[in-house]
Amino acid sequence: MYEVVHSTLGRYRIRVPRLADDLQFAEAVSNLLESLQFVKEVRINSAASSVVVDCKASAARDSTSHSKIQEVILSCIEQASYTKQANDSDSKQTATDSFDDLDQIPEVNQWKDLGMPLLSFTLAMMAAPLEVPPLIVGTAIAGAALPWFNRAADSLIKHRHPNIDLLDSVWMTMQTLQGQYIAPALKTSLVEIRRSFRGQGEKSREQKAWDLLDCLNQDVLVERDNVELSLKASELEVGDCIKVSTGDFIPVDGVIISGAGLIDCYHLTRKATPVHCGAGKKVYASSILLEGELFIEVKRTLDNTRIGLVANIMQTEPVYDTQIGLHQAEFVKNAILPTLLLGGTIFAATGNLGAAISPFQFDFGSGIPISISTTFLTALTYATENGVYIRSGRALEVLSQMDTLVIDESVLMYLHAIGSDVTGVINALQQQGISIYIVSYNLNQQIALHPDYILSEANPQKHLNLVRGLQHQGRTVAVLQDRYNYKPEFKIGDVSISIARNESVAEETADVVLLDSQLWGLIYGIAIAKKAMQVVYENTATIVVPNLMMQIGGGMVLGINPVWNVIVNNSSAFIAEFINSARTDFDSIPAPASLSCYKQQKKPSMLAIAPGSAELALPVTIGSERWRHAT
């Protein structure tokens, strides 16, 4: 029923095969585990058939509680196996069914699943020289294609509409009946190989995440009340001072108080060159001190560190909620019957079965979903490694499209207080065509800005009205807010942004969290998001263009052997998924600190905001001085 894959104090991962295809069971497991008082978070990964349980720090103190907690968790899984889902989950279940109905999540396999496809391909290749009976070859191909037939039938019966597997099933059946054995056998082999690579990558990524999290919970020397203690990293508190010696793994994000050393940051930055750091410099969990000795003030621990957030993204893969993915999946859903009709029309007009079924190989289903899942996952992890925590693919997608930024004045005051270059960032955003609006809640604060760009004496309702008004104009609005200045349920805008403080990042409810408390991270995040969308479109073209040329020009007009159609179809998808997407060159995006146009000016400069013909200005120094107006 289950297998305990990994367990440490406070964190458990259990593989449960039934989670892969039983949504009611998965929700029952989640509900039962979340009802336990000692549980902090439950994450179900259906693709990996696993559940991850994080416990509160107070519940994970010793090995005795560790064994008892694990026992309770496993009993909940057993109980869920025979507990029916409550009626109040119907609406959520319907939404989940609708999500699955769109076939956005790419299929994954294990290498062991290649047996039948490779056998069918071998028999197809040997059919002519060894005179293998057609019945044997056809049976092997049917066995290899059985997953396609099952998914096609399931979609028709369960969801009452055809899916892309129906086209593939018809194409393989027709080719086999014509005696074209190699093409369908090659298709099943290549597709299953791609899915196995995908499954291996997913398994490797999840294991890497667990390895990273294990390293973050090691023993560390802590100085409290002038006494040196050895504690688990999970027991550290913000403000603690830890000692790191040569060869030690740095388990926290923090700031060097004293000492100096040579640090290897490869796990986080993927750059092999060590960095020399001294007092005042920031260091991040997963780094290794190669030389020297450091005393570090703790800022974030465990899941709140950059590498901890990256590990969470690797495990949960929050990339299947994008509008572009939904639209593509809806297009696929609506294109099945017209494609079947097109094939029937061609056959009626020409009597050429090969030309008639060639459109069935149009790569509707592989392009955008695969490109999104791989590219967006790479983008989310890269952004987090570099200080911009983007929670989901949807947030990344909206960030790439934003053209308006509404800023809470309290955020500007906080950024000014910590020395952030607010004016330079706003100026850079405007140069990108992004409109800036500022909301002031302080009735006593005099802000001499143009009324078109300032909402004074604001309240939450006025704030909401401003954002909705901008959205009604067709704008994509990002809202930069201080989580201390608004209620979590009052979440407005197309994407919400917050500045992380030294507290838990988990307490932030925004879609985008700037981990370094610097507004320049927003510029960087936007650049990463736009690069990701560019790669998605490039990959779509990489798949669609060769397929159209081969299926229409080659299959329908020239009558090229269908084997070439299969090769073009799968090779283009392989390039898009495993080469372009996984190796997206985000390193080519200059970090804000290295951009000459982003350098902070030595003297106060004015920020021009132009509504029509009016020009407004905002001095660099804000907070301690009043806002000033200039034309």
C-alpha positions as CSV (number, residue, x, y, z in Angstrom):
1,M,0.0,0.0,0.0
2,Y,2.8,2.4,0.8
3,E,6.6,2.8,1.1
4,V,8.5,5.2,3.4
5,V,10.9,6.7,0.9
6,H,12.4,9.3,3.2
7,S,12.1,10.5,6.8
8,T,13.9,12.9,9.0
9,L,12.8,14.7,12.2
10,G,9.7,16.7,11.1
11,R,9.6,15.7,7.4
12,Y,8.3,12.5,5.8
13,R,7.8,11.3,2.3
14,I,5.8,8.2,1.6
15,R,5.2,6.7,-1.9
16,V,1.6,5.5,-2.3
17,P,0.9,4.1,-5.8
18,R,-2.8,4.7,-5.5
19,L,-2.2,8.5,-5.3
20,A,-1.4,8.4,-9.1
21,D,-4.9,7.7,-10.3
22,D,-7.3,7.9,-7.4
23,L,-8.2,11.6,-6.8
24,Q,-10.7,10.8,-4.0
25,F,-8.2,8.7,-2.2
26,A,-5.6,11.5,-2.5
27,E,-7.9,14.1,-1.1
28,A,-8.9,11.8,1.7
29,V,-5.2,11.3,2.6
30,S,-4.7,15.0,2.5
31,N,-7.7,15.8,4.7
32,L,-6.8,13.2,7.3
33,L,-3.2,14.3,7.6
34,E,-4.1,18.0,7.7
35,S,-6.4,17.4,10.6
36,L,-3.5,16.2,12.8
37,Q,-2.4,18.9,15.2
38,F,1.3,18.4,14.7
39,V,1.2,18.7,10.9
40,K,2.3,21.9,9.4
41,E,1.8,21.2,5.7
42,V,0.8,18.3,3.4
43,R,1.8,18.1,-0.3
44,I,0.5,15.4,-2.6
45,N,2.5,14.8,-5.8
46,S,0.3,12.5,-8.0
47,A,2.8,12.3,-10.7
48,A,5.4,10.8,-8.3
49,S,2.7,8.8,-6.4
50,S,3.9,10.3,-3.2
51,V,2.8,12.5,-0.2
52,V,5.1,14.8,1.7
53,V,4.3,15.7,5.3
54,D,6.0,18.6,7.1
55,C,5.5,18.8,10.9
56,K,5.6,21.7,13.3
57,A,9.0,22.3,14.9
58,S,7.6,21.6,18.4
59,A,6.5,18.1,17.3
60,A,9.9,17.1,15.9
61,R,12.3,17.2,18.9
62,D,13.4,13.7,19.4
63,S,13.6,10.2,18.0
64,T,10.7,9.0,20.1
65,S,8.2,11.5,18.8
66,H,9.7,10.9,15.3
67,S,8.7,7.2,15.4
68,K,5.3,7.9,16.8
69,I,4.5,10.6,14.3
70,Q,5.5,8.3,11.4
71,E,3.2,5.6,12.8
72,V,0.3,8.1,13.0
73,I,0.9,9.3,9.4
74,L,0.9,5.7,8.1
75,S,-2.3,4.9,9.9
76,C,-4.0,7.9,8.3
77,I,-3.0,6.5,4.9
78,E,-4.4,3.1,5.8
79,Q,-7.6,4.7,7.0
80,A,-8.0,6.8,3.8
81,S,-7.9,3.6,1.8
82,Y,-11.4,2.6,3.1
83,T,-12.8,6.0,3.9
84,K,-15.2,7.5,1.4
85,Q,-14.8,11.2,0.5
86,A,-17.3,13.6,2.2
87,N,-19.9,15.3,0.1
88,D,-18.4,18.8,0.7
89,S,-15.5,17.8,-1.6
90,D,-17.7,17.5,-4.7
91,S,-17.0,21.0,-6.0
92,K,-13.3,20.5,-5.6
93,Q,-13.4,17.1,-7.2
94,T,-15.3,18.6,-10.1
95,A,-12.6,21.2,-10.6
96,T,-9.9,18.6,-10.4
97,D,-11.7,16.4,-13.0
98,S,-12.0,19.5,-15.3
99,F,-8.3,20.1,-14.9
100,D,-7.4,16.5,-15.7
101,D,-9.8,16.7,-18.6
102,L,-7.5,19.1,-20.4
103,D,-4.5,16.7,-20.4
104,Q,-2.0,19.3,-19.4
105,I,0.3,17.2,-17.4
106,P,2.7,15.2,-19.6
107,E,2.8,11.4,-19.2
108,V,5.8,9.9,-17.4
109,N,7.1,6.3,-17.5
110,Q,9.8,4.2,-16.0
111,W,12.5,2.4,-18.1
112,K,10.9,-0.9,-17.4
113,D,7.8,0.2,-19.4
114,L,9.9,0.1,-22.6
115,G,9.8,-3.7,-22.9
116,M,6.7,-4.1,-25.1
117,P,7.4,-1.1,-27.4
118,L,11.0,-2.2,-28.1
119,L,9.8,-5.8,-28.7
120,S,7.2,-4.6,-31.2
121,F,9.8,-2.4,-33.0
122,T,12.2,-5.4,-33.2
123,L,9.5,-7.6,-34.6
124,A,8.5,-4.9,-37.1
125,M,12.1,-4.6,-38.3
126,M,12.5,-8.3,-38.6
127,A,9.1,-9.0,-40.1
128,A,10.2,-8.9,-43.8
129,P,13.6,-10.7,-43.6
130,L,12.5,-13.4,-41.1
131,E,9.0,-13.6,-42.5
132,V,7.4,-13.1,-39.1
133,P,3.6,-13.8,-39.3
134,P,1.6,-10.5,-39.5
135,L,-0.6,-11.6,-36.6
136,I,2.4,-11.8,-34.3
137,V,3.7,-8.4,-35.3
138,G,0.2,-6.8,-35.2
139,T,-0.4,-8.3,-31.7
140,A,2.9,-6.9,-30.4
141,I,2.1,-3.4,-31.8
142,A,-1.3,-3.6,-30.3
143,G,0.2,-4.5,-26.9
144,A,2.7,-1.6,-27.2
145,A,-0.1,0.8,-28.1
146,L,-2.5,-0.4,-25.4
147,P,-1.9,2.6,-23.2
148,W,-3.0,4.9,-26.0
149,F,-6.2,2.8,-26.5
150,N,-6.9,2.8,-22.8
151,R,-6.5,6.6,-22.5
152,A,-8.6,7.2,-25.6
153,A,-11.4,5.0,-24.2
154,D,-11.2,6.5,-20.8
155,S,-11.6,10.0,-22.2
156,L,-14.6,9.0,-24.2
157,I,-16.3,7.1,-21.4
158,K,-15.3,9.3,-18.4
159,H,-15.1,12.8,-19.9
160,R,-17.5,12.3,-22.9
161,H,-15.1,13.7,-25.5
162,P,-12.2,12.4,-27.6
163,N,-8.6,13.3,-26.7
164,I,-5.3,13.3,-28.7
165,D,-4.8,9.6,-27.9
166,L,-7.7,8.8,-30.2
167,L,-6.0,10.3,-33.2
168,D,-2.8,8.4,-32.4
169,S,-4.8,5.1,-31.8
170,V,-6.5,5.5,-35.2
171,W,-3.3,6.3,-37.0
172,M,-1.4,3.3,-35.5
173,T,-4.3,1.0,-36.3
174,M,-4.6,2.1,-39.9
175,Q,-0.9,1.9,-40.5
176,T,-0.7,-1.7,-39.0
177,L,-3.7,-2.8,-41.1
178,Q,-1.9,-1.5,-44.2
179,G,1.2,-3.6,-43.3
180,Q,3.2,-0.5,-42.3
181,Y,4.6,-2.1,-39.1
182,I,7.7,0.0,-38.6
183,A,6.0,3.4,-38.3
184,P,3.6,2.6,-35.5
185,A,6.2,0.4,-33.6
186,L,8.8,3.2,-33.9
187,K,6.2,5.7,-32.6
188,T,5.4,3.7,-29.5
189,S,9.1,3.2,-28.8
190,L,10.2,6.9,-29.3
191,V,7.3,8.3,-27.3
192,E,7.8,5.9,-24.4
193,I,11.6,6.7,-24.5
194,R,10.7,10.4,-24.1
195,R,8.3,9.6,-21.3
196,S,11.0,7.5,-19.6
197,F,13.5,10.3,-19.8
198,R,10.8,12.6,-18.4
199,G,10.2,10.2,-15.5
200,Q,13.9,9.7,-14.8
201,G,14.3,13.5,-14.7
202,E,11.4,13.9,-12.4
203,K,12.8,11.2,-10.1
204,S,16.2,12.7,-10.1
205,R,14.9,16.2,-9.5
206,E,12.8,15.0,-6.5
207,Q,15.8,13.1,-5.0
208,K,18.0,16.2,-5.4
209,A,15.4,18.2,-3.5
210,W,15.4,15.7,-0.6
211,D,19.2,15.6,-0.6
212,L,19.3,19.4,-0.3
213,L,16.7,19.5,2.5
214,D,18.7,16.8,4.4
215,C,21.8,18.9,4.2
216,L,19.8,21.9,5.7
217,N,19.0,20.0,8.9
218,Q,22.5,19.2,10.0
219,D,24.1,19.9,13.4
220,V,25.6,23.4,13.8
221,L,27.4,25.4,16.4
222,V,25.3,28.2,17.9
223,E,26.3,31.0,20.3
224,R,23.5,31.9,22.7
225,D,24.1,34.0,25.8
226,N,27.8,33.7,25.3
227,V,27.5,29.9,25.4
228,E,28.4,27.7,22.4
229,L,25.8,25.0,21.7
230,S,25.4,22.2,19.1
231,L,21.9,22.3,17.7
232,K,20.0,21.0,14.7
233,A,19.4,23.6,12.0
234,S,15.7,23.2,12.5
235,E,16.1,24.5,16.1
236,L,17.8,27.7,15.0
237,E,16.0,31.0,15.3
238,V,16.3,34.2,13.4
239,G,19.0,36.3,15.0
240,D,21.1,33.4,16.2
241,C,24.8,33.5,15.6
242,I,26.3,30.3,14.2
243,K,30.0,29.3,13.7
244,V,31.1,27.8,10.4
245,S,34.6,26.4,10.0
246,T,36.6,25.2,6.9
247,G,34.9,22.3,5.2
248,D,31.5,23.0,6.8
249,F,28.2,23.2,4.9
250,I,26.3,26.5,5.5
251,P,22.8,25.5,6.5
252,V,21.1,28.9,6.7
253,D,20.7,32.1,4.8
254,G,22.4,34.9,6.7
255,V,24.9,37.7,7.0
256,I,28.5,37.4,8.0
257,I,29.1,39.1,11.3
258,S,32.8,38.5,11.5
259,G,35.5,36.4,9.8
260,A,36.4,35.8,6.2
261,G,36.6,32.8,3.9
262,L,36.4,31.3,0.5
263,I,32.9,30.0,-0.3
264,D,31.7,27.5,-2.9
265,C,28.2,28.4,-4.0
266,Y,27.8,25.9,-6.8
267,H,24.7,24.2,-5.4
268,L,22.8,27.5,-5.6
269,T,24.5,29.5,-8.4
270,R,25.8,26.6,-10.5
271,K,29.0,28.6,-10.9
272,A,32.2,26.7,-10.1
273,T,34.3,29.8,-9.2
274,P,34.6,30.2,-5.4
275,V,33.7,33.6,-3.9
276,H,35.7,35.4,-1.1
277,C,33.3,36.8,1.5
278,G,33.9,38.9,4.6
279,A,31.9,40.8,7.2
280,G,28.7,42.3,6.0
281,K,28.3,39.9,3.0
282,K,25.2,37.7,2.6
283,V,25.7,33.9,2.5
284,Y,23.1,31.3,1.5
285,A,22.3,27.8,2.6
286,S,23.9,24.9,0.6
287,S,27.2,26.9,0.3
288,I,30.4,25.2,1.5
289,L,33.2,27.1,3.3
290,L,36.4,26.0,1.6
291,E,38.8,28.2,3.7
292,G,38.5,30.3,6.8
293,E,36.1,30.7,9.7
294,L,32.8,32.6,9.7
295,F,30.3,33.8,12.3
296,I,26.9,34.2,10.6
297,E,23.8,35.9,11.8
298,V,20.8,33.7,10.9
299,K,18.2,35.3,8.7
300,R,16.3,32.2,7.3
301,T,16.4,28.5,7.9
302,L,15.2,25.3,6.3
303,D,12.2,25.8,3.9
304,N,12.6,29.6,4.1
305,T,16.1,29.6,2.6
306,R,16.6,30.1,-1.1
307,I,17.6,26.5,-1.6
308,G,14.8,25.3,0.6
309,L,12.3,27.2,-1.6
310,V,13.9,25.7,-4.7
311,A,13.6,22.2,-3.2
312,N,9.9,22.8,-2.6
313,I,9.4,24.0,-6.2
314,M,11.1,20.8,-7.5
315,Q,8.8,18.7,-5.4
316,T,5.5,20.4,-6.2
317,E,6.1,21.5,-9.8
318,P,3.6,24.4,-9.7
319,V,3.6,24.9,-13.5
320,Y,0.3,23.6,-14.7
321,D,-2.0,26.5,-13.9
322,T,-1.1,28.9,-16.8
323,Q,-3.6,30.4,-19.2
324,I,-1.4,29.5,-22.2
325,G,-1.5,25.9,-21.2
326,L,-5.3,25.9,-20.6
327,H,-5.9,27.6,-24.0
328,Q,-3.6,25.1,-25.8
329,A,-5.3,22.2,-24.0
330,E,-8.7,23.6,-25.0
331,F,-7.5,23.9,-28.6
332,V,-6.4,20.3,-28.6
333,K,-9.7,19.2,-27.2
334,N,-11.6,21.1,-29.9
335,A,-9.4,20.1,-32.8
336,I,-9.8,16.3,-32.5
337,L,-13.2,15.9,-34.3
338,P,-12.3,18.4,-37.1
339,T,-9.1,16.5,-37.7
340,L,-11.0,13.2,-38.0
341,L,-13.4,14.9,-40.4
342,L,-10.5,16.3,-42.5
343,G,-9.1,12.8,-42.8
344,G,-12.4,11.4,-43.8
345,T,-12.9,14.1,-46.4
346,I,-9.4,13.5,-47.9
347,F,-10.1,9.8,-48.2
348,A,-13.5,10.4,-49.8
349,A,-11.9,12.7,-52.3
350,T,-8.8,10.8,-53.2
351,G,-9.2,7.2,-51.9
352,N,-5.6,7.5,-50.5
353,L,-5.6,6.2,-46.9
354,G,-2.0,7.3,-46.2
355,A,-2.8,10.9,-47.1
356,A,-6.1,10.8,-45.2
357,I,-4.6,9.7,-41.9
358,S,-1.4,11.9,-42.2
359,P,-3.1,14.8,-40.4
360,F,-3.7,12.6,-37.4
361,Q,0.0,13.0,-36.6
362,F,-0.2,16.7,-36.2
363,D,1.6,17.3,-32.9
364,F,-1.2,19.0,-31.1
365,G,-0.5,17.6,-27.7
366,S,3.3,17.7,-27.2
367,G,4.3,21.3,-28.0
368,I,3.1,23.8,-25.5
369,P,2.4,21.6,-22.4
370,I,5.9,20.0,-22.6
371,S,7.5,23.4,-23.2
372,I,5.6,25.0,-20.3
373,S,6.3,22.3,-17.8
374,T,10.0,22.1,-18.4
375,T,10.7,25.8,-19.2
376,F,8.6,27.2,-16.4
377,L,10.1,24.8,-13.8
378,T,13.6,25.9,-14.9
379,A,12.6,29.5,-14.7
380,L,11.0,29.2,-11.2
381,T,14.0,27.5,-9.7
382,Y,16.4,29.9,-11.4
383,A,14.5,33.0,-10.2
384,T,14.4,31.6,-6.6
385,E,18.1,30.8,-6.6
386,N,18.7,34.5,-7.5
387,G,16.4,36.0,-4.9
388,V,13.0,36.2,-6.6
389,Y,10.5,33.6,-5.3
390,I,7.7,33.1,-7.9
391,R,5.1,30.7,-6.6
392,S,3.7,29.3,-9.8
393,G,3.7,29.2,-13.5
394,R,0.6,31.4,-13.6
395,A,2.4,34.1,-11.6
396,L,5.4,33.8,-14.0
397,E,3.2,34.1,-17.0
398,V,1.3,37.2,-15.7
399,L,4.6,38.8,-14.6
400,S,5.8,38.6,-18.2
401,Q,2.7,40.5,-19.4
402,M,2.3,43.1,-16.7
403,D,2.1,46.7,-17.9
404,T,1.0,48.5,-14.7
405,L,2.4,48.5,-11.2
406,V,0.4,49.8,-8.2
407,I,2.6,50.4,-5.2
408,D,1.6,50.8,-1.6
409,E,3.4,53.9,-0.1
410,S,4.3,52.0,3.0
411,V,6.5,49.7,0.8
412,L,8.3,52.7,-0.6
413,M,9.0,54.0,2.9
414,Y,10.3,50.7,4.1
415,L,12.6,50.3,1.0
416,H,13.9,53.8,1.6
417,A,14.6,53.0,5.2
418,I,16.8,50.1,4.3
419,G,18.6,52.0,1.5
420,S,17.0,50.6,-1.6
421,D,17.2,52.5,-4.8
422,V,13.5,53.0,-5.4
423,T,13.8,55.8,-7.9
424,G,16.2,53.9,-10.2
425,V,13.9,50.9,-10.3
426,I,10.8,52.9,-11.0
427,N,12.6,54.7,-13.7
428,A,13.8,51.4,-15.3
429,L,10.2,50.0,-15.1
430,Q,8.9,53.1,-16.9
431,Q,11.5,52.7,-19.6
432,Q,10.0,49.2,-20.2
433,G,6.6,50.8,-20.7
434,I,5.2,49.9,-17.3
435,S,2.9,52.6,-15.7
436,I,3.4,53.3,-12.0
437,Y,0.7,54.3,-9.5
438,I,1.2,55.0,-5.8
439,V,-1.4,54.4,-3.1
440,S,-1.1,56.5,0.1
441,Y,-2.9,55.5,3.3
442,N,-1.3,58.2,5.4
443,L,-3.7,61.1,5.8
444,N,-0.9,63.4,7.2
445,Q,1.6,62.6,4.4
446,Q,1.8,65.2,1.8
447,I,2.5,63.7,-1.6
448,A,2.7,66.3,-4.3
449,L,2.3,64.1,-7.3
450,H,0.0,64.3,-10.3
451,P,-3.6,63.1,-9.3
452,D,-3.6,60.7,-12.2
453,Y,-0.9,58.7,-10.5
454,I,-1.6,59.1,-6.8
455,L,-4.4,57.8,-4.7
456,S,-4.3,59.8,-1.5
457,E,-6.2,59.2,1.8
458,A,-6.8,55.7,0.5
459,N,-8.5,52.8,2.2
460,P,-8.7,49.1,1.1
461,Q,-11.9,49.7,-0.9
462,K,-10.4,52.7,-2.8
463,H,-7.3,50.6,-3.4
464,L,-9.5,47.8,-4.8
465,N,-11.5,50.3,-7.0
466,L,-8.3,51.7,-8.5
467,V,-6.9,48.3,-9.4
468,R,-10.3,47.1,-10.9
469,G,-10.5,50.3,-12.9
470,L,-7.1,49.7,-14.4
471,Q,-8.1,46.1,-15.1
472,H,-11.3,47.2,-16.8
473,Q,-9.1,49.3,-19.2
474,G,-7.5,46.0,-20.3
475,R,-4.3,46.4,-18.3
476,T,-2.4,43.6,-16.6
477,V,-1.9,44.9,-13.0
478,A,0.7,43.9,-10.5
479,V,0.2,45.2,-6.9
480,L,3.2,45.7,-4.6
481,Q,2.0,45.6,-1.1
482,D,3.3,45.3,2.5
483,R,1.8,42.2,4.1
484,Y,1.7,44.1,7.4
485,N,-0.6,46.7,5.9
486,Y,-3.4,44.6,4.4
487,K,-5.4,41.5,5.2
488,P,-4.4,38.2,3.5
489,E,-7.9,37.8,2.1
490,F,-7.7,41.2,0.5
491,K,-5.7,40.0,-2.5
492,I,-6.1,42.2,-5.6
493,G,-4.5,42.6,-9.0
494,D,-3.5,40.1,-11.6
495,V,-0.3,39.3,-9.6
496,S,0.6,40.3,-6.1
497,I,4.2,41.2,-5.1
498,S,5.7,41.6,-1.6
499,I,9.1,42.5,-0.1
500,A,10.3,39.7,2.2
501,R,11.3,40.6,5.7
502,N,13.6,38.4,7.9
503,E,10.6,36.3,9.0
504,S,9.3,33.2,7.4
505,V,8.7,33.4,3.7
506,A,5.9,31.0,4.2
507,E,3.9,33.8,5.9
508,E,4.0,35.8,2.7
509,T,0.8,35.4,0.7
510,A,2.0,37.2,-2.5
511,D,2.5,35.5,-5.8
512,V,6.0,37.0,-6.1
513,V,8.3,37.5,-3.1
514,L,11.5,39.6,-3.4
515,L,13.8,37.7,-1.0
516,D,16.5,40.3,-0.9
517,S,14.2,43.2,0.1
518,Q,15.3,45.1,-2.9
519,L,13.0,46.3,-5.6
520,W,15.6,45.6,-8.3
521,G,14.5,41.9,-7.9
522,L,11.3,42.8,-9.6
523,I,13.2,44.0,-12.8
524,Y,15.1,40.7,-12.7
525,G,12.0,38.6,-12.2
526,I,10.3,40.3,-15.1
527,A,13.3,39.6,-17.3
528,I,13.3,35.9,-16.3
529,A,9.5,35.6,-17.0
530,K,9.8,37.2,-20.4
531,K,12.7,34.9,-21.3
532,A,10.7,31.9,-20.2
533,M,7.7,32.9,-22.4
534,Q,10.1,33.6,-25.3
535,V,11.5,30.0,-25.0
536,V,7.9,28.6,-24.8
537,Y,7.0,30.3,-28.1
538,E,10.3,29.2,-29.7
539,N,9.7,25.6,-28.7
540,T,6.2,25.7,-30.0
541,A,7.6,26.9,-33.4
542,T,10.3,24.2,-33.2
543,I,7.6,21.6,-33.0
544,V,4.7,23.0,-35.1
545,V,6.7,24.2,-38.2
546,P,8.5,20.9,-39.0
547,N,5.3,18.9,-38.2
548,L,3.2,21.0,-40.5
549,M,5.7,20.7,-43.3
550,M,6.1,17.0,-42.9
551,Q,2.4,16.1,-42.3
552,I,1.0,18.3,-45.0
553,G,3.8,18.6,-47.6
554,G,5.3,15.2,-46.9
555,G,2.4,12.9,-45.9
556,M,-0.6,14.4,-47.7
557,V,1.0,15.7,-50.9
558,L,4.2,13.8,-51.5
559,G,3.3,10.6,-49.8
560,I,6.6,10.3,-47.9
561,N,7.0,7.1,-45.8
562,P,5.3,7.6,-42.4
563,V,8.4,6.6,-40.7
564,W,9.9,10.0,-41.5
565,N,6.7,11.6,-40.0
566,V,7.3,9.8,-36.8
567,I,11.0,10.7,-36.7
568,V,10.3,14.4,-37.3
569,N,7.4,14.4,-34.8
570,N,9.4,13.0,-31.9
571,S,12.8,14.6,-32.6
572,S,11.3,18.1,-32.6
573,A,9.5,17.3,-29.4
574,F,12.7,15.9,-27.9
575,I,14.6,19.0,-28.8
576,A,12.0,21.3,-27.3
577,E,11.7,19.4,-24.1
578,F,15.2,18.2,-23.2
579,I,17.4,20.7,-25.0
580,N,15.8,24.1,-25.4
581,S,13.7,24.1,-22.3
582,A,16.0,22.4,-19.8
583,R,19.0,24.4,-20.9
584,T,17.3,27.8,-21.2
585,D,20.1,30.4,-21.0
586,F,18.8,32.5,-18.1
587,D,22.4,33.3,-17.2
588,S,22.4,35.6,-20.2
589,I,20.1,37.9,-18.3
590,P,22.3,40.4,-16.5
591,A,21.8,40.6,-12.8
592,P,20.6,44.1,-11.7
593,A,23.8,44.9,-9.9
594,S,25.8,44.5,-13.1
595,L,23.5,46.7,-15.3
596,S,25.0,50.1,-16.0
597,C,21.6,51.7,-16.4
598,Y,20.6,50.3,-13.0
599,K,23.5,51.8,-11.0
600,Q,22.4,54.0,-8.2
601,Q,23.2,57.6,-8.7
602,K,25.3,59.5,-6.1
603,K,23.0,62.5,-5.9
604,P,19.2,62.6,-5.8
605,S,17.7,62.3,-9.2
606,M,14.2,63.0,-10.4
607,L,11.8,60.4,-11.7
608,A,9.7,61.6,-14.6
609,I,6.1,60.3,-14.8
610,A,4.3,61.5,-17.9
611,P,0.5,61.3,-18.0
612,G,-0.1,62.9,-21.4
613,S,1.9,66.1,-21.5
614,A,2.4,66.4,-17.8
615,E,5.8,65.5,-16.2
616,L,6.1,64.6,-12.6
617,A,9.1,63.9,-10.4
618,L,9.8,61.9,-7.3
619,P,13.1,62.5,-5.4
620,V,15.4,59.7,-4.5
621,T,15.0,60.5,-0.8
622,I,11.6,59.5,0.4
623,G,10.2,58.8,3.8
624,S,12.3,61.3,5.9
625,E,11.6,64.1,3.4
626,R,8.3,65.1,1.9
627,W,7.3,64.2,-1.6
628,R,8.1,67.0,-4.1
629,H,6.6,68.0,-7.3
630,A,8.4,69.2,-10.5
631,T,7.4,69.8,-14.0
